[in-house]
Amino acid sequence: MRSVFFASYTNNSVIFEYLLYPVVSVYVYATSRRARWPGVAAQCAGYAAVLTALEVVFERHTDLIEYHGWKWEYSLVTMFLLTLAVRLLAGRMLRRNE
């Protein structure tokens, strides 16, 4: 994957990894703070599905993203697991600080 920004320095998306995804992770925590585990998992799956759908559209119809050997399933599963892990970790950390 090549990014338009800092293309000569990195092979990942700086805007997505350092701006968009952290904002989405904070939003997931804020909207699922009082939810039970099935609700948390469903929200994480929903956010991962929307992000994956956007990624597929950008990859197919623009020159912003270029993948080699990529499948949308990889993005869906990894974003779901990462979102769930961030949500669980944030919940534990903030609960300890109360």
C-alpha positions, -999 to +999 in steps of 0.1 A: +000+000+000+014+034-009+002+067+005+002+100-013+016+117+018+052+109+026+052+084-002+090+082-004+093+076+034+066+051+042+044+024+027+014+030+050-014+055+051-003+083+075-037+100+075-056+068+082-033+053+108-024+084+128-056+105+124-087+087+112-084+054+130-076+069+165-106+092+161-128+063+152-114+043+182-123+071+206-158+073+191-163+035+195-154+038+231-177+068+237-206+051+220-202+017+236-192+027+271-223+013+287-230-015+262-227-052+271-202-074+253-225-084+224-232-047+218-196-038+219-187-066+194-215-055+171-204-019+172-168-028+165-180-050+136-201-022+122-173+004+124-149-021+108-174-028+080-178+009+072-141+016+072-135-015+050-162-004+026-146+030+023-112+015+018-126-008-010-141+022-028-109+043-025-088+014-036-109+006-067-119+041-079-090+064-069-052+065-070-050+072-033-045+035-023-027+009-043-025-027-029-006-057-041-020-091-029-047-074-007-081-087+000-109-068+017-114-096+042-079-090+056-089-054+064-123-063+078-109-089+102-078-069+113-098-037+119-125-056+138-099-072+161-079-040+166-110-020+173-122-046+198-088-047+215-085-009+217-121-008+231-113-034+258-080-019+267-095+016+270-123+003+292-099-014+316-075+015+318-102+041+324-120+018+349-087+015+369-084+053+371-118+059+386 
